[in-house]
Amino acid sequence: MHGNTPYAGRPDEGETTSAQRRAVRRDLAAVTASTRSLLTDEFVVGGEVTDGADGLGATIAVRPPAGQVVSVRLDPDDLKNELAPELAAGAAFQVLRSDAAPDHAS
């Protein structure tokens, strides 16, 4: 059923609550918005809340217009707006790095 049966037992202390998930989602949205504001529209910024064996976590990824995707998986306590400049810089570096790479197609 939906966990509301009398024999379902008490929730494990390790289980995440909807309030915890909402808080992580809110913090994740703040970091992705801050990161997005530092970059041009060619960069795609996204985030995802995950609930794995280690508990609740978050992944933030930035896809630059050229180069490799920059991503980081964080614990909920590590979601701080101070990450935004570092993620933006990493994505910008990927663009610079891809421009500096020799073109082997010619």
DAKA-V757235 format. One record per pair of residues at least 24 apart in sequence whose ideal C-beta (glycine too) atoms are under 7 Angstrom apart, sorted by the first residue. I is the first residue (numbers start at 0). GAP is how many residues later the second one is. D is the distance in whole Angstrom. If there is no record, write none. Layout:
i=I gap=GAP d=D
i=I gap=GAP d=D
This chain:
i=13 gap=41 d=7
i=15 gap=35 d=6
i=15 gap=39 d=7
i=15 gap=40 d=5
i=19 gap=36 d=6
i=20 gap=28 d=6
i=20 gap=35 d=7
i=23 gap=25 d=5
i=23 gap=32 d=6
i=23 gap=34 d=6
i=23 gap=52 d=5
i=23 gap=55 d=7
i=24 gap=24 d=5
i=26 gap=52 d=4
i=27 gap=30 d=5
i=27 gap=32 d=7
i=27 gap=51 d=6
i=29 gap=51 d=6
i=30 gap=29 d=6
i=30 gap=48 d=6
i=30 gap=50 d=6
i=30 gap=52 d=6
i=30 gap=53 d=6
i=31 gap=28 d=6
i=33 gap=47 d=5
i=33 gap=50 d=4
i=34 gap=27 d=6
i=34 gap=49 d=4
i=34 gap=52 d=5
i=34 gap=53 d=5
i=37 gap=46 d=6
i=37 gap=47 d=6
i=37 gap=50 d=4
i=38 gap=49 d=5
i=38 gap=52 d=6
i=42 gap=48 d=6
i=59 gap=27 d=6
i=61 gap=25 d=5
i=61 gap=29 d=4
i=63 gap=27 d=5
i=63 gap=30 d=5
i=63 gap=31 d=5
i=64 gap=30 d=6
i=65 gap=29 d=5
i=65 gap=32 d=4
i=65 gap=33 d=7
i=66 gap=27 d=3
i=66 gap=28 d=5
i=66 gap=30 d=6
i=66 gap=31 d=4
i=67 gap=26 d=5
i=69 gap=24 d=6
